[in-house]
Amino acid sequence: MHCRILSVTHKAPLWLETGVKEYVKRFSDQYRLQLVEIPLEKRSKKQSSKTALEKEGERISSLIKAHHHVVALDVKGESWSTEQLATKMASWQTHGLHVDFLIGGPDGLADKCLQRANEKWSLSPLTFPHHLVRLLLVEQLYRAHTILIDHPYHRA
């Protein structure tokens, strides 16, 4: 199974990058996880947040292939338990899907990205910094993966 995390971001704190890399390297060979960083557009008096969001959305959209299954992380999305995520991952793997997870910047995801999404997932009703969302997502993907391979991490 091949998954990508398409994340709008700027330089993350080292401790977050270290955490993300740690979880990525833990995945077994049958599960490939790729991190793709989309540069955060500058917000200023000359460029509104709406314009910046649309530009970020264009860049994200250009990276998504037509046959990819897209999961947008959005506070208005559906809430999944780790077990439900594991079930979804098993289904995606069975169907040979390439899955793209979309993480927006400080203004979220552009409407274009949300409309393209096959599913919308909310990690929590809380608002998190987009850097932290990436770490939470990778950890939850790893945790769901350990359920599927019957590894003790999930029970720890």
Number of C-alpha atoms within 10 A of each C-alpha: 17 16 21 18 20 23 24 26 20 14 10 12 10 9 9 15 15 13 16 20 14 14 17 20 12 11 16 13 9 9 14 14 22 12 17 16 15 19 14 18 19 13 13 9 7 8 11 13 16 12 15 19 24 18 15 24 21 14 16 23 17 9 12 18 11 9 9 16 18 24 21 25 25 22 17 12 17 13 16 14 11 17 15 12 19 21 16 14 20 16 12 17 16 10 10 11 17 17 22 25 21 28 26 26 22 16 11 19 22 21 12 13 22 20 11 15 19 13 16 20 19 15 21 15 11 7 11 14 11 20 22 15 17 26 20 17 17 20 17 19 21 24 22 25 24 19 19 14 9 11 13 10 12 15 9 5
